[in-house]
Amino acid sequence: MNQKLSPSTIGLLTLPPLLWAGNAIVGRLVRDAVPPMTLNLLRWSIAMLILLPLGRRLFASDALRSNWRRFALLGLLGIGLYNSLQYLALQSSTPINVTLVAAGMPVWMLLVGALFFGVKVGRQQVIGAAMSIVGVLVVLCRGEWSQLAAMRLVAGDLYMILATIAWSFYSWLLTRQNDPPAVRADWAAFLLAQVIYGVLWSGAFAGVEWAGGAVAVHWSWTVAAALLYVAIGPAIIAFRCWGAGVQRAGPSVGAFFTNLTPLFAAMMSSAFLGELPHLYHGVAFALIVGGIVFSSRRKAG
């Protein structure tokens, strides 16, 4: 892992938050049409069908069998749990609260790395995390700190905390180089191995949802378009870029880029509502990017 950020690494780590911001908006848009666990199952089933021809090299080895524990764990954390919990959170919590909870990603990433992966936390990383989170708070309160006092946590916020912890473990596990070289070198095969197990986990979660009497999917062209977007953009493209970016910069640095998600979401919401960007968007962007740069330089000198 190289802590210095090159332009290509910045691009790899910036595109996923942009796509994930769209995922949050779409997930909120179709929450009354598709149950959350079912949405996640449909999303990743479509993604798996797209990846099958791209990652066919996976089936030339026995990686799915010999490394089943690792791929099953990655599929559970990154695909089954994180995404299901995120969609579940959007059922009962507002997007602003969900985004605020997810803003703790750098903190959770540092804690998980330190406690379970033996990674030391530097002072500059802590300062960078604080800068980045303040930037997110600026967006969430629209430049008025008094709005934060009016926020209340609900069940959906707890789901998002669990989702964030799951994603932290997933990102750190990506840095372990104990996969078959042929599979690891092929991004589609590596992602497909995770998705296959992730679909199984998602199916199990959806089964529990159906057993609990979840409503059926209300199909429409909007729902179909939403499924295609979340399956291709936030799933395949974002996961590909995130995996490559984390391999280069490390999970701790990558975590700061996830805080661009609420900024992008706010800008998208402003665009959909016909509102012009405000000064606080620029302030937030400067703080978030400043936190990224400050943290990534922790080994400089």
C-alpha positions in Angstrom: 0.0 0.0 0.0 1.2 3.4 -1.0 -0.1 6.2 1.2 0.8 8.9 -1.4 -2.1 9.8 -3.6 -1.6 9.8 -7.3 -4.2 11.4 -9.7 -5.3 7.9 -10.8 -5.7 6.7 -7.2 -7.7 9.9 -6.4 -9.9 9.1 -9.3 -10.4 5.5 -8.2 -11.5 6.6 -4.7 -13.6 9.6 -5.8 -15.9 7.8 -8.3 -17.4 5.3 -5.8 -18.7 8.1 -3.4 -20.3 9.8 -6.4 -22.0 6.6 -7.5 -23.0 5.7 -3.9 -24.6 9.1 -3.5 -26.8 8.2 -6.4 -27.5 4.9 -4.7 -28.8 6.6 -1.6 -31.1 8.8 -3.6 -32.4 5.8 -5.7 -32.8 3.7 -2.6 -34.9 6.3 -0.9 -36.9 6.8 -4.2 -38.0 3.2 -4.4 -38.3 2.4 -0.7 -42.1 2.1 -1.0 -41.9 -0.1 -4.2 -39.3 -2.6 -3.2 -38.6 -4.1 0.3 -35.0 -3.4 1.4 -33.6 -6.9 1.5 -35.4 -7.8 -1.7 -33.9 -4.7 -3.3 -30.4 -5.8 -2.3 -31.0 -9.3 -3.6 -32.3 -8.1 -7.0 -29.4 -5.6 -7.3 -26.7 -8.1 -6.8 -28.4 -10.9 -8.8 -28.3 -8.6 -11.8 -24.7 -7.6 -11.1 -23.8 -11.3 -10.9 -25.3 -12.0 -14.3 -23.3 -9.1 -15.8 -20.1 -10.3 -14.1 -20.4 -14.0 -15.1 -19.0 -13.5 -18.7 -16.5 -10.9 -17.5 -15.1 -13.0 -14.6 -15.3 -16.4 -16.3 -11.6 -17.0 -15.4 -12.8 -17.7 -11.8 -14.3 -21.0 -12.9 -10.9 -22.1 -14.4 -9.7 -22.6 -10.8 -11.0 -24.0 -7.6 -10.9 -20.7 -5.8 -14.6 -20.7 -5.0 -14.1 -24.0 -3.1 -10.6 -23.7 -1.7 -11.0 -20.0 -0.6 -14.7 -20.3 0.3 -14.3 -18.9 3.8 -12.7 -15.7 2.7 -15.0 -15.1 -0.2 -18.1 -15.9 1.9 -16.9 -13.4 4.6 -16.2 -10.7 2.0 -19.6 -11.4 0.4 -21.3 -11.2 3.8 -19.6 -8.0 4.9 -19.5 -6.0 1.7 -22.5 -7.2 -0.2 -24.9 -9.0 2.1 -24.7 -6.9 5.3 -23.6 -3.4 4.3 -26.0 -2.9 1.4 -29.0 -4.6 3.1 -28.5 -2.5 6.3 -28.2 0.7 4.2 -31.4 0.1 2.4 -33.1 -1.0 5.7 -31.8 2.3 7.3 -33.5 4.3 4.6 -36.8 2.8 5.5 -37.0 4.5 8.9 -34.3 7.2 9.0 -34.0 10.3 7.0 -31.2 10.6 4.4 -29.5 13.4 6.4 -29.3 11.2 9.5 -28.1 8.2 7.6 -25.4 10.3 6.0 -24.4 11.7 9.4 -24.0 8.3 10.9 -22.0 7.1 7.8 -19.7 10.1 8.3 -18.1 8.2 11.1 -16.5 5.9 8.6 -12.9 7.2 9.0 -13.2 6.7 12.8 -14.5 3.2 12.5 -11.8 2.4 9.8 -9.1 3.6 12.1 -10.5 1.7 15.1 -10.9 -1.6 13.2 -7.4 -1.3 11.7 -5.9 -0.7 15.1 -7.8 -3.3 17.1 -8.0 -6.2 14.6 -5.3 -5.6 11.9 -2.4 -4.2 14.0 -2.3 -0.9 12.2 -1.0 2.1 14.1 -3.1 5.3 14.1 -1.1 8.5 13.6 -1.8 11.9 15.0 -2.3 13.3 11.5 -4.8 10.7 10.7 -6.9 11.7 13.8 -6.7 15.3 12.8 -7.6 14.5 9.2 -10.6 12.5 10.4 -11.8 15.4 12.5 -11.4 17.8 9.5 -13.3 15.5 7.2 -16.2 14.9 9.7 -16.5 18.6 10.3 -16.8 19.1 6.5 -19.7 16.5 6.5 -21.4 18.3 9.4 -21.2 21.6 7.5 -23.2 20.0 4.6 -25.7 18.3 6.9 -26.5 21.4 8.8 -26.4 23.6 5.7 -24.0 25.9 7.4 -26.2 26.4 10.4 -25.0 24.5 13.4 -28.3 24.9 15.3 -29.9 22.4 13.0 -27.7 19.6 14.4 -29.4 20.0 17.8 -32.8 19.1 16.3 -31.6 15.8 14.9 -32.7 12.6 16.6 -31.4 9.0 16.2 -33.9 6.3 15.2 -33.6 2.6 14.4 -32.3 3.3 10.9 -29.4 5.1 12.4 -28.4 2.0 14.4 -28.6 0.0 11.2 -26.2 2.4 9.5 -23.7 2.2 12.3 -23.7 -1.6 11.9 -23.3 -1.2 8.1 -20.4 1.2 8.6 -18.6 -1.3 10.9 -19.2 -4.1 8.4 -17.7 -2.0 5.6 -14.7 -1.2 7.7 -13.9 -4.9 8.2 -14.6 -5.5 4.5 -12.1 -2.8 3.4 -9.3 -4.1 5.7 -9.8 -7.7 4.5 -9.4 -6.5 0.9 -5.8 -5.6 1.8 -4.9 -9.2 2.6 -3.1 -10.8 -0.3 -4.0 -14.5 0.3 -6.1 -15.1 -2.8 -5.1 -17.2 -5.8 -2.9 -15.0 -8.0 -4.9 -15.6 -11.1 -8.1 -14.6 -9.4 -6.6 -11.6 -7.6 -5.1 -10.3 -10.9 -8.6 -10.4 -12.6 -10.8 -7.7 -11.0 -14.0 -9.2 -12.5 -13.2 -12.7 -11.2 -12.2 -11.4 -7.8 -15.5 -9.4 -7.5 -17.6 -12.3 -9.0 -16.3 -14.6 -6.3 -17.5 -12.2 -3.6 -20.8 -11.5 -5.4 -21.7 -15.2 -5.7 -21.5 -15.7 -2.0 -23.0 -12.2 -1.4 -26.1 -13.2 -3.4 -26.5 -16.3 -1.2 -26.3 -14.1 1.9 -28.7 -11.6 0.4 -31.1 -14.4 -0.6 -31.1 -15.6 3.0 -31.8 -12.1 4.3 -34.6 -11.6 1.7 -36.0 -15.0 2.8 -36.3 -13.7 6.3 -38.0 -10.6 5.0 -40.5 -12.6 3.0 -41.2 -14.8 5.9 -42.0 -11.7 7.9 -44.7 -10.7 5.5 -42.9 -8.1 3.4 -44.9 -6.5 0.6 -44.4 -7.6 -3.0 -42.4 -5.6 -5.5 -44.4 -3.0 -7.3 -42.9 -3.1 -10.7 -42.6 -0.1 -13.0 -40.2 1.4 -15.5 -38.8 3.5 -12.7 -38.1 0.5 -10.5 -36.5 -1.3 -13.5 -34.2 1.7 -14.2 -33.4 2.0 -10.6 -32.3 -1.7 -10.4 -30.1 -1.3 -13.5 -28.4 1.7 -12.0 -27.7 0.2 -8.6 -26.5 -3.0 -10.1 -24.1 -1.4 -12.6 -23.0 1.9 -11.1 -22.8 1.6 -7.2 -22.2 -2.1 -7.5 -19.9 -3.3 -10.2 -18.1 0.0 -11.1 -17.9 1.4 -7.6 -16.7 -1.9 -6.1 -14.1 -2.3 -8.8 -12.7 1.2 -8.3 -12.9 1.0 -4.5 -11.0 -2.3 -4.4 -8.3 -1.0 -6.6 -8.1 2.3 -4.8 -7.9 0.6 -1.3 -5.1 -1.6 -2.6 -3.1 1.4 -3.5 -3.8 3.9 -0.7 -5.0 1.7 2.1 -8.4 1.5 3.9 -7.6 4.4 6.3 -7.0 6.9 3.5 -9.8 5.4 1.5 -12.3 6.0 4.3 -11.9 9.7 4.1 -13.1 9.6 0.4 -16.3 8.1 1.6 -17.1 11.4 3.3 -17.4 12.9 -0.2 -20.7 10.9 -0.5 -22.9 13.3 1.5 -21.4 16.2 -0.3 -22.2 14.6 -3.7 -25.7 13.7 -2.4 -26.4 17.2 -1.3 -25.3 18.6 -4.7 -27.5 16.0 -6.4 -30.5 16.9 -4.2 -29.9 20.6 -4.9 -29.8 19.8 -8.7 -33.1 17.8 -8.5 -34.7 20.6 -6.5 -33.5 23.3 -8.8 -31.4 24.9 -6.1 -28.0 26.5 -6.8 -24.9 25.5 -4.8 -24.2 27.4 -1.6 -21.1 28.7 0.0 -21.2 26.0 2.7 -20.8 23.4 -0.1 -17.4 24.9 -1.0 -16.4 25.1 2.7 -17.3 21.5 3.2 -15.5 20.4 0.1 -12.3 22.2 1.3 -12.5 20.5 4.8 -13.2 17.0 3.4 -10.4 17.2 0.8 -8.1 18.8 3.4 -8.7 15.9 5.7 -7.9 13.5 2.9 -4.6 15.2 2.0 -3.6 15.7 5.7 -4.2 12.1 6.5 -2.5 10.7 3.4 0.7 12.6 4.3 1.1 10.9 7.7 4.2 9.1 6.5 5.7 12.0 4.8 9.2 13.1 5.8 
